[in-house]
Structure formats: structure tokens, C-alpha cells
Amino acid sequence: MKRSLLIYVPVLHNGYIQLLDKYKDKVKTVYVLGNDFVSGEYKEIRLVSPNVIVKMIRSLDMSFAVRLITKKNINILKNKNLVVLNDPISISFLKSHLPKGKFEQESVYLRWHEDNVQSPNSPHYDSETNLPFDINMMRKAEMAGQSSTDWWRRVGCVVVKERKVIQTSFNSHFPQNDTQYIDGDPRDFIKAGQLGFLASSAHAEQMAIALAARNGKSLKGADMYVSTYPCPTCAKLMATSGIKKCFFRGGNSYLDVEKVFKSTGLKAILVK
């Protein structure tokens, strides 16, 4: 049985067009959720009428049929083999109207939502290395991390330029390095991966970049070895500082780290 695509489209931007192009020869029909199912569910200031969206998709002249789903014709979805986007509107629709339906989810980056903002992903990397020099630098980064007074998370960082270490750092607390034991750590009351700005610490990468700036060391063209894959904030700082390669050993990826790296040509390399 050929599949059908069920989508909620607030505005027809390039992300949706790429999705439709991907499925143009794989689905028989594209079903667009109408106002009966999206009104009041989500505040979308860009929202275009679903009737207009249907006309716009038809104008793309792809091989599938396009139909608007309303309360009057919702029964046509029963027993359909559906591909559905992993967004709150679509998932809510399935739970309410097709709880026993057959469907698969399409994980396409179209917009941030409640689930994927907090979801850890396997880090993307451009290549792997097991060269003795890279392994040695990673060991130095891991050793630097042992200087951190953060008992539950120790991350070390080494910045290398022209094969020489120009800066070493580790995640540190402020205003003094044991402040989390004197005043308590605010992270004790916050779930991992949430509200990253509420912390008394600075990440190892942030410390390396700040210390290099204080000491007048340019990071343009440098390599950074860090024991854990960078967070989104650190990734943006690294990209802005001119670092060209990020060597890492483990950890998770959140939000837009890969896109930030690609925007400046910064390569991520896994040290095995």
C-alpha cells in the first residue's frame, strides 16, 4: 500500500518544499490539516489559511494529489499508511482522532518545538582520528578536566595552534572555584539540559576562549580538543573565535551545534 503524507503547514517555506520534494514519488496523496484541527492549538503569527496552503502545494505541480482534511472528511484517513511530521499539532491530531492509526514519523528540521529543544542527539562529526598526536592532546584535555572542582561533571579543554598547546582550561565556578559547595549549586534544582544560563560555572570551552582573549592569544585557525561535545553556546563562541577544528571524545549534541559549525566551516572530529 502506497503511503500518504499528513502535514500541518502554517506557512509554505523551503523546509516544507524540501520535504514535499523528498516524498513526491513516495506518496499518493498529501493531506493538509485544516482549521478544524489547528485553530486554538498553537499561536502561529505567520499562519496562512490551510485552503491557501493546499492551492500553493498544488501549484508546485508534483505527482501527488493534495487534499484538505476537515471534520467532514476525516474518515478518509482511516486505515491509511501515514507519514506524519513530528510536531505538536500533528501528534496531537493523531492522539485525538487516529489513536489506532498506522503511521511513521518524519524527523525533518522545520521548526523548534517542545520535544526537540530538549532532545539529546548523537554528535555529528566530519571525520575520525586515532593519530598519536590527537590522542595525546585529548589525554591532556581529559587530564585538565580533573582539575575541575565540579564533582559530577569534569570537562577539560586544550587549544592547539601550529601543533603547540597555547591554552588549557576546565569547567570552573565563580566567583571562586568551590562556591558551589559554600553556597550550594543552583543546578541541583534544575534538570540536566534545561536553563543552562542559571549556573555558577563556566564551561571549559568558554574558559579557554576567555583566557586566550585576556592573554592576547589569537584563536584564528586553532584546534580545540575538548573531552565532551560542545553545548550550543560554546559552539557559537568557538565558531566566532576562529577555531577551525573541534576534537572531542564523547557527549551529546543539542539544538543547532552542527548548523553553527557548518556555517563557519568548523570541522568536528571524533578522537577514538
N, C-alpha and C positions, 0 to 999 in steps of 0.2 A: 504494500500500500504506500503510495507516494505521500510524503509529509506535507503539512500545511504550516505556514508561519503566522503566529498570532502576536501582534505587537501593539504597544501603546506608543504613539508618536506625538509628543507635544509640539515639535517643530521639526521640519524635514531638513536636518543639517547633514553634513558629509558623513558623519558616523553611521547614520541610518542608511544613506545611499550605498555605502560600502557593504553594509550588512545585506541589503536587498540584492546587490550585485553578486554577493557570495552565494545566495540561495536562488538565483534566478532560474537555474536549471535543476534545482533540487526539490522545489515545492510546486504544487499545482495551484495553490491559492494563498494569497496573503490576506489575513483578516485584521482589520484595524478596529481597535476598541473605540466605541462611540461614547458620547457624553453621558449616556445612561449609566456608564460604569466608572467614569473618571471624575465627574463633577463632584466637588467637595472632598475628594480623596486626597488631592495634592494641590498645593498652591503653586501654580506654574505661570509666571508673569508673561512668558513667551507663547503661551498656549494658542495654537491655531485650531480652528474648528476641524474636528475629525472628518467632516464632509469635504472640506477643502483639501485635507491631507490625502484622502482617497483619490481625488482628482489629480493631485500633484504626483502621486506614485504612479497612477495610470499613464501620466504624460511621459514617464521615463521609458515607456514602451518596452518593458521586459516581458518575458514569456509567460508569466503567471497572471491569473485573474486577481482582482482586488475587490474585496467586499467589506462593507461597514457592518460591524456587529452591534445590534441593538437588542433590547429586551424582547422584541417581537420575533427576531430570527435567531436567537441564541441557541436554539435546539440544533442548528446545523453543525455545531461544533461537537456534538455528542459522537463518540466513537471515532473521532478524528485523531490521527497521529500528529500531535502538535509539537512545534519547536517554539519555545517561549523565551523572551528575554528575562534575565534575572534582575528585574527591577521591582520596586514595591507595588506599583499599580498592577502589573501583570500577575505577580504572585498572589496578591490579594484577590484578584478576579478568579484565579484558579481555585483557591481555597473556598470561595463563596459559591461559585457556580459550576465548577467541574472538579469536585473533590476526588472523584474516582477516575478522572480522565487520564489518558496516556499522553505524556509529554516529556520532552527533554529540554534542558535549559541551555541557552546560548550565552556564554560569558564573553560579551563584547563590551569594550570600554566605550560607553556612550555618555555616562554621567555618574558622578559620585552619588552614592546613596548609603543608607544606614548600615547595610551589610558590608560592602566592600571597603568602606573607610576604615573599618576596624579589623579587616581580614588580613592575616599574615600570608605571604606567598613565598614560594621558593625563589631565592635570588636569581635574577638573570645575570649571566656573565658571558663575556665575549670569547674567553679562552681559558685554558687551564695551564698551570705550570708546576713542574716538580724540579726546576733547576736549583742547584745548591745555593746560589746567591739568594733567590727568592725565599727558599725555605729558611735560610739563616736570618733574613730580615723579618720574616714572620715570627720566628722564635724570639727575636729581640722585642717585637711588639707585644707578644704574649708575656714576656718577662716584665716589660714595662707595666703591663696591666696589674701585675702582682703588687705594685706599689700603691694601688688604689685602696682606700680605707673602706670602700663600699663592700660590705661582706657578702652581698648576694649577687653583685654584678661587677666584674672587673674587666675592663676593656683597655687594651694598650694600643698605642699608635706610634709608628716610626715614619718620618718623612725622609725620603732619599732623593738626592739630586746629584747627577753625574757619579752615581754609584757610591756616594758618601752620605752618611746619616747627618742631616742638618737640624733635625728636631725630634725629640722624643716626648711622649706625653701619656697620660692616663686619665680616666674619668675622675674628676675632683669635685669636692664640695666647697661651698662658700658660706660665710666669709672665712671659715677655716676648715681644714680638711676633715675634722672629726665633728663638725657641727651637727651632723645627723644623729650623733649619739648624745650630744649635750641637749639639743632642743627637740630631738625626735625627727624622723624623716617624713615629710608630707606625703611621700609616695606610699607610705604604709596604708593610707586610706584611699588610694586610687588604684583602679585596676590597671594591670600592665597594658601598655599600648594606648592609654587614654590620657588626655590632658597633659601632654608632655611638657608644657611650659610651666606647670606647677611642680617645680623641683628645686632643691638647694644645690644641685650638682650641674656641672658642665660635662658634656661628652668628651671623650678622648680626642676626637677629630676637631672639635671646637677649641679645645685647649691648644692643640698643635698649631692651628691656624692663628689663634690669638697670640701665642708666644712667639711665633715666627714674625708676626707683624710688629710686636714690641721690640724684637731684637733686630729688626731691619732686614729680614731674610725673605727674598722673593720666592714664592712657591710656583711661579710660572714654569711649566714644563716638568715639575717634580712628580715623583711617585709617592703614594701613601700606602703603607702597609698597616692594616687595622684588623684586630683579631675578630671583630664582629661586623657584619654587613651594615653600612651606614643607615641611619634614620633619614627621613625626608629633609629635615632641617640641615643635618650635616652634609647631605648630598648637595644641597643648594650652595652651602658655603664652600665646599670643595670645588664645585664647578666654577664658582665666581673667582676663587683664589688662583685659578690657573693650573691646578693639578690635572695631569693628563691620564694617570693610571691609578686605579684603586685595587690593591691586592687585599683579599680577605680570605678567611678560612671557614666561617660558618655564620649562622644567624638567619633572620627572616627579612623579607622585603615588604615595606608598607607604602601605600599611596603611589606617588609618581616618581620614585627614585630612578627607575630605568629611563623614563622620558627626560628627566633632568640631565642624566649622564649623556644621553644621545644628543641633546640639544647643544652640547659644547664639545662633543667628540671624546668625552672622558670614557676610557675603557675600564670595565670591571673584569678582574682576573682572579679565578679561584686558585688558591695555593693548596695543592694536595699533600 
